[in-house]
Amino acid sequence: MNLKELTMEQHRDAERQKFTSILMSGKIAPASYLKYLVNQHACYLALETHKSFKLPQEKLKRSDNINVDIAELNEDLNIDIDNMLTVSTIEYVSYVENINKKDDFIAHVYVRYLGDLRGGQMIAKKIPGKGRYYDFENPHELANSIYQQLNDDMAEEAKKVFQFATRLFIEMYESMESEK
Ligand code: HEM
């Protein structure tokens, strides 16, 4: 087994969410995608500014690119992006801050950054704006830098990361419904 197989059920769960269909439809409202990005930014910033652990490669970092996307979308939308964080994001940020084992940290890197390097490339074609979030220099090398640090014992932590990501998808869908 490898981490991909060990977390297949959790990946499928994320893919089955209603928000996923909207994200992949090519028709997501820019304001909804902006909210998603603001939440993603908080999650990535927590990982990228961790007090004890570093990403395998500096160039994996996404928070600056996500900020560029936020600024691009918000040029037209002019939405106040303060107070856009969902409950799961707030919990995730504090969860990440409290990680104290390197392997746990790497499990988060696996789920987030390898997800962006793989499935993210499909999402990039469907969303509003230029999608700098999904632009990686030397994606092959960056993916390898993650693979080199993985082991199957990271599966339980990786499942938790998928669950946080799925909760955000649920919150996104619920907030879009409530704004209809
Ligand atoms: C939005 C819906 C999603 C779609 C359409 C999608 C699609 C994909 C695709 C096509 C792959 C490549 C599979 C392969 O290599 O055979 C992939 C891999 C991956 N995705 Fe997703 N994905 C989605 C959501 C997510 C989420 C929410 C996460 C976690 C936050 C995630 C994490 C991953 C990871 C870690 C991999 C790499 C697996 C590996 O090679 O070990 N995906 N995804």
Residues whose N, C-alpha, C, O or C-beta is under 5 A from the ligand:
A	BS01	HEM	K4 A14 E15 T20 Y110 V111 R112 L114 G115 R118 G119 A165
